[in-house]
Amino acid sequence: MQSMFLGRTTALVLGLSTITSVHAAGGSWGGAQPAAVSDCPVLNAQLVSSSSQPANSSNLGREGTFTVGDRITVTATLPAGTTAAAFRIVGDPNGVVTLAGPANAPATLVYNVTGPLPAGSVGIGVFIDAVTGQSVTIQGSCVNIPSIIPAWSFLGAATTGGAVALIGLMAAFRRSRRISSRA
């Protein structure tokens, strides 16, 4: 009976170590994950400084890749001589794909990238629909806000693996005691 118990315990430990190795190799148990490359810093460079834009223009924008967690904030203000303006955050230079808005200036729009950009998008930018006066002043930012889903640390993974192994050993020991008491 004791050799049967040891055989099951060995199988349990080997099984757990195999599962642990597969997950650790996949990188899903903490550590630094490789970051996807985003064009957010390039768009940010365009949006940080104020820029006066005429009606029906999309002079501020960036074709490229934006990743989950990128947050684009655009503020439109009215300079002297301008009484009204409407603007949107768009996914293409022609303003066909609207990502946020429209809004009438002065206002702020925010677009959070939560997955792939919608069909027809080639990037992210600002489209000025209308201006009553000379131009509208655009300023904004593009930042990446990391996901709030925590990754497992090595200690958390090891503790969970140890707890599962302990439960398995206790179950195997109880079963072997029941079998030996019958005999």
Secondary structure, 3 states (H helix, E strand, C coil): CHHHHHHHHHHHHHHHHHHHHHHHHHCCCCCCCCCCCCCHHHHHHHHHCCEEECCCEEEEEEECCCCCCEEEEEEEECCCCCCEEEEEEECCCCCCCEEEEEEECCEEEEEECCCCCCCCCCEEEEEEEEEECCCEEEEEEEEECCCCCCCCCHHHHHHHHHHHHHHHHHHHHHHHHHHHHHC
